[in-house]
């Protein structure tokens, strides 16, 4: 879980800051990586919890929205949902409920205070998240959402701690790996690279901090 100190949509609250400019630069690099890809799905993950992946996913989604693209930010961390708190949105219904067939595909999608940006909440925390994510229905859902959005950003569980992340990588156009100095080793990163390759996930870059 992100701490309150890190739960900051800096690209929104201070768009002229250096951090916001850094996200614009990262957004541009990602755009180049997805050149020729229509309606890309960006999967953001890390090796372990607490490395800042949710901060990066949320602010990248804001930056894409600020560029004029219609963006859907998905909280796919079903066991420890967090993004609804960043945007102060109820988490009563979300991805977990849709995958379980309990509601319609758009019932957990909410407009945010940021133009062009919608948030698809995770829904109430469930411990059997892998049973829902790995049903294969997530791929069908993403195709549906591509009809409405220009860019989809997925904040997933940490790849080194959940099989969900690798499955989501396989369903995405590309994966961005967030790495916090001193938290993971080079060996662990190399293993993740092999894991992504094994599921045909496209690792498009890293965010080191």
C-alpha positions as CSV (number, residue, x, y, z in Angstrom):
1,X,0.0,0.0,0.0
2,X,1.2,3.5,-0.8
3,X,1.7,5.8,2.1
4,X,-0.3,9.0,2.3
5,X,2.9,11.0,1.7
6,X,3.3,9.3,-1.7
7,X,-0.4,9.3,-2.6
8,X,0.0,12.4,-4.7
9,X,-1.3,13.2,-8.2
10,X,1.6,15.6,-8.8
11,X,0.9,15.8,-12.5
12,X,-2.5,17.2,-11.6
13,X,-1.9,19.3,-8.5
14,X,1.4,20.9,-9.7
15,X,1.6,20.5,-13.5
16,X,4.5,22.9,-13.8
17,X,6.7,21.0,-11.3
18,X,9.8,19.0,-12.3
19,X,8.1,15.8,-11.3
20,X,5.1,16.6,-13.7
21,X,7.6,17.4,-16.5
22,X,9.3,14.0,-15.8
23,X,6.0,12.3,-16.3
24,X,5.4,14.2,-19.6
25,X,8.9,13.0,-20.7
26,X,8.1,9.4,-19.7
27,X,4.7,9.7,-21.5
28,X,6.5,10.8,-24.7
29,X,8.9,7.9,-24.5
30,X,6.0,5.5,-24.0
31,X,4.2,7.0,-27.0
32,X,7.3,6.2,-29.2
33,X,7.4,2.7,-27.8
34,X,3.8,2.2,-28.9
35,X,4.2,3.8,-32.3
36,X,1.9,2.0,-34.7
37,X,-0.1,0.4,-31.8
38,X,-3.8,1.4,-31.9
39,X,-5.4,1.9,-28.4
40,X,-2.4,0.7,-26.4
41,X,-2.7,-1.0,-23.0
42,X,0.1,0.0,-20.6
43,X,0.8,-2.4,-17.8
44,X,2.6,-0.9,-14.8
45,X,4.2,-3.1,-12.2
46,X,7.2,-3.6,-9.9
47,X,9.1,-6.5,-8.4
48,X,7.8,-5.9,-4.9
49,X,5.3,-3.8,-3.0
50,X,6.2,-0.3,-2.0
51,X,8.3,0.6,-5.0
52,X,6.0,3.3,-6.2
53,X,4.2,1.6,-9.2
54,X,0.8,3.0,-8.2
55,X,2.3,6.5,-8.1
56,X,3.8,6.1,-11.5
57,X,0.6,4.5,-13.0
58,X,-1.7,7.2,-11.6
59,X,0.5,10.1,-12.7
60,X,1.1,8.6,-16.2
61,X,-2.6,8.3,-16.6
62,X,-3.1,11.9,-15.7
63,X,-0.3,13.0,-18.1
64,X,-1.9,11.0,-21.0
65,X,-5.2,12.6,-20.2
66,X,-3.7,16.1,-20.1
67,X,-2.3,15.4,-23.6
68,X,-5.9,15.2,-24.9
69,X,-6.3,11.4,-24.9
70,X,-9.2,9.6,-23.4
71,X,-7.7,7.4,-20.7
72,X,-9.0,4.5,-18.5
73,X,-6.9,3.8,-15.4
74,X,-7.6,0.3,-14.1
75,X,-6.9,-0.8,-10.5
76,X,-6.1,-4.5,-11.0
77,X,-4.6,-5.0,-7.6
78,X,-7.7,-6.9,-6.4
79,X,-6.3,-8.1,-3.0
80,X,-5.1,-4.6,-2.0
81,X,-7.0,-2.0,-4.0
82,X,-5.7,1.5,-3.5
83,X,-6.4,3.8,-6.4
84,X,-9.9,4.7,-5.3
85,X,-8.4,6.5,-2.4
86,X,-6.1,8.6,-4.7
87,X,-9.2,9.9,-6.5
88,X,-11.6,9.8,-3.6
89,X,-14.1,7.5,-5.4
90,X,-16.2,4.7,-3.8
91,X,-14.8,1.2,-4.3
92,X,-18.1,-0.7,-3.8
93,X,-18.1,-2.0,-7.4
94,X,-15.2,-2.7,-9.6
95,X,-13.1,-5.1,-11.7
96,X,-13.5,-8.0,-9.2
97,X,-17.3,-7.7,-9.5
98,X,-17.2,-7.5,-13.3
99,X,-14.9,-10.6,-13.6
100,X,-17.2,-12.5,-11.2
101,X,-20.2,-11.6,-13.4
102,X,-21.9,-9.7,-10.6
103,X,-22.4,-6.4,-12.6
104,X,-22.1,-4.8,-16.0
105,X,-18.7,-4.0,-17.6
106,X,-19.0,-0.2,-17.0
107,X,-20.6,-0.2,-13.5
108,X,-17.2,0.2,-11.8
109,X,-15.9,2.9,-14.1
110,X,-16.0,6.4,-12.7
111,X,-15.3,9.9,-14.1
112,X,-12.5,11.6,-12.1
113,X,-11.9,15.3,-11.4
114,X,-9.4,15.2,-14.3
115,X,-10.8,15.8,-17.8
116,X,-10.4,12.7,-20.1
117,X,-9.5,10.4,-17.2
118,X,-11.8,7.6,-15.9
119,X,-11.0,5.2,-13.1
120,X,-12.0,1.6,-13.1
121,X,-11.9,0.6,-9.4
122,X,-10.8,-2.8,-8.2
123,X,-13.9,-3.5,-6.2
124,X,-13.9,-4.8,-2.6
125,X,-10.7,-6.6,-1.8
126,X,-10.7,-10.3,-2.6
127,X,-8.0,-12.8,-1.6
128,X,-8.7,-15.2,-4.5
129,X,-7.7,-12.5,-7.0
130,X,-5.8,-14.9,-9.3
131,X,-8.9,-17.0,-9.8
132,X,-10.6,-13.9,-11.3
133,X,-7.7,-12.4,-13.3
134,X,-6.6,-15.6,-14.9
135,X,-10.0,-16.6,-16.2
136,X,-9.2,-15.0,-19.5
137,X,-12.1,-12.6,-19.3
138,X,-9.8,-9.7,-18.7
139,X,-8.6,-9.8,-22.3
140,X,-12.2,-9.6,-23.5
141,X,-12.9,-6.7,-21.2
142,X,-9.8,-4.8,-22.5
143,X,-11.1,-5.1,-26.0
144,X,-14.4,-3.7,-25.0
145,X,-12.8,-0.7,-23.2
146,X,-10.6,0.0,-26.3
147,X,-13.8,1.0,-28.0
148,X,-14.2,3.9,-25.6
149,X,-10.7,4.9,-24.7
150,X,-7.5,5.9,-26.4
151,X,-5.1,4.6,-23.8
152,X,-5.6,2.1,-21.0
153,X,-3.2,2.1,-18.0
154,X,-3.3,-0.9,-15.6
155,X,-1.9,-0.8,-12.1
156,X,-1.2,-4.4,-11.2
157,X,0.1,-6.3,-8.2
158,X,3.9,-6.6,-7.8
159,X,5.2,-9.0,-10.5
160,X,7.5,-10.8,-8.1
161,X,4.7,-11.5,-5.7
162,X,1.7,-12.3,-7.8
163,X,1.0,-14.4,-10.9
164,X,-1.7,-11.8,-11.8
165,X,0.9,-9.4,-13.0
166,X,2.5,-11.8,-15.5
167,X,-0.9,-12.7,-16.8
168,X,-1.8,-9.0,-17.2
169,X,1.6,-8.4,-18.9
170,X,0.6,-11.0,-21.5
171,X,-2.7,-9.1,-22.2
172,X,-1.1,-5.7,-22.5
173,X,0.7,-3.9,-25.3
174,X,3.7,-3.3,-23.1
175,X,4.9,-3.4,-19.4
176,X,6.7,-0.6,-17.5
177,X,8.7,-1.9,-14.6
178,X,9.1,0.5,-11.6
179,X,12.3,-0.2,-9.6
180,X,13.2,1.5,-6.3
181,X,16.9,1.6,-5.5
182,X,17.9,-0.7,-2.7
183,X,14.7,-2.7,-2.7
184,X,15.4,-5.3,-5.4
185,X,18.5,-6.9,-6.7
186,X,19.9,-7.2,-10.2
187,X,19.3,-10.9,-10.0
188,X,15.6,-10.4,-9.2
189,X,15.2,-8.0,-12.1
190,X,16.8,-10.4,-14.5
191,X,14.4,-13.1,-13.3
192,X,11.5,-10.9,-13.9
193,X,12.7,-10.2,-17.4
194,X,12.8,-14.0,-18.0
195,X,9.3,-14.3,-16.5
196,X,7.9,-11.6,-18.8
197,X,9.6,-13.2,-21.8
198,X,8.1,-16.6,-20.9
199,X,4.5,-15.2,-21.1
200,X,5.3,-13.2,-24.2
201,X,5.0,-9.9,-22.3
202,X,6.7,-6.9,-23.9
203,X,8.8,-5.1,-21.4
204,X,9.1,-1.6,-22.8
205,X,11.1,0.2,-20.1
206,X,12.0,0.9,-16.5
207,X,11.5,3.7,-14.0
208,X,14.4,3.8,-11.6
209,X,14.1,6.0,-8.5
